[in-house]
Amino acid sequence: MLNVTAVNGTKPSWLSVWPTGEQFPGTSNLNWVDSTAQPNLVSVALGTNGAVSLRKYDGNVDVVVDLAGYHVAVGRGGPGRAPRSARPAGPQGATVPG
């Protein structure tokens, strides 16, 4: 879970966030129309080397990315079986009984 904020945008635009090493998804996670700070909470998996990729459409923008939390898978899923749950865990690495 990332809190992604666009600041000082010079043109109306959008930003996409996706796992590094995967194909660009072609969708936006954040849109803005002016230089006002525009935040959004983005749920994205980590990609190659634990990284995410960012892509903006037009103009210039400053981007602030903060780790807001992460999900820990609980239980085992598979074909025909759903995992028991996936619970958010904080940046402190809270454990989830399982």
C-alpha positions in Angstrom: 0.0 0.0 0.0 1.5 3.2 -1.2 0.4 6.8 -0.6 1.2 8.4 -3.9 1.0 12.2 -4.2 1.4 14.4 -7.3 2.6 17.9 -6.6 3.4 20.9 -8.8 2.0 19.4 -12.0 2.5 21.7 -15.0 -0.4 20.2 -17.1 -3.5 18.0 -16.5 -2.2 14.4 -16.5 -2.2 11.0 -14.9 0.3 8.7 -13.2 0.3 4.9 -13.3 2.0 2.6 -10.7 2.7 -1.1 -11.3 5.2 -3.8 -10.3 8.6 -3.4 -11.9 9.3 -6.1 -14.5 5.6 -6.4 -15.5 4.0 -4.9 -18.6 2.6 -1.4 -18.3 -1.1 -1.8 -17.3 -2.4 1.1 -19.4 -4.5 2.5 -16.5 -4.0 5.4 -14.1 -3.8 5.3 -10.3 -3.8 9.1 -9.9 -5.1 12.0 -11.9 -4.6 15.8 -11.5 -5.6 19.0 -13.3 -3.3 21.6 -11.7 -0.4 22.1 -9.4 -2.4 21.3 -6.2 -1.2 18.3 -4.3 -3.3 15.2 -5.3 -2.9 12.1 -3.1 -4.2 8.6 -3.7 -3.7 5.3 -1.8 -2.5 2.7 -4.3 -2.4 -1.1 -3.7 0.3 -2.5 -5.8 2.5 -5.7 -5.6 6.3 -5.3 -5.5 8.0 -6.4 -8.7 11.6 -7.1 -9.7 14.0 -6.4 -6.8 11.1 -5.3 -4.6 10.4 -2.2 -6.8 7.5 -0.5 -8.5 7.5 1.5 -11.7 5.9 4.9 -12.2 4.8 6.5 -15.5 3.2 9.9 -16.1 1.4 11.1 -19.2 2.1 14.7 -19.8 4.0 17.7 -18.4 6.2 17.8 -15.4 5.3 16.7 -11.9 6.9 16.0 -8.5 5.9 12.7 -7.1 6.0 11.7 -3.4 5.6 8.0 -2.5 5.2 6.8 1.1 4.8 3.3 2.3 1.4 3.2 4.0 1.3 -0.6 4.8 1.3 -4.0 3.2 -0.7 -7.2 3.0 0.3 -10.5 4.4 -1.3 -13.6 2.9 -2.9 -15.9 5.4 -3.7 -19.5 4.5 -3.2 -21.3 1.2 -5.3 -20.8 -1.9 -5.3 -22.7 -5.1 -7.6 -23.9 -7.8 -11.0 -24.2 -6.3 -9.8 -23.0 -2.9 -9.8 -19.4 -1.7 -7.3 -18.2 0.8 -8.6 -17.8 4.4 -7.9 -14.0 4.2 -5.4 -11.3 3.5 -5.1 -8.8 6.2 -3.3 -5.5 6.1 -0.2 -5.3 8.2 1.5 -2.0 9.2 4.9 -0.8 8.2 6.1 -2.1 11.6 5.8 -5.6 10.2 2.9 -6.7 12.5 2.4 -10.4 12.5 -0.8 -12.1 11.7 -1.7 -15.4 13.5 -2.3 -18.2 11.1 
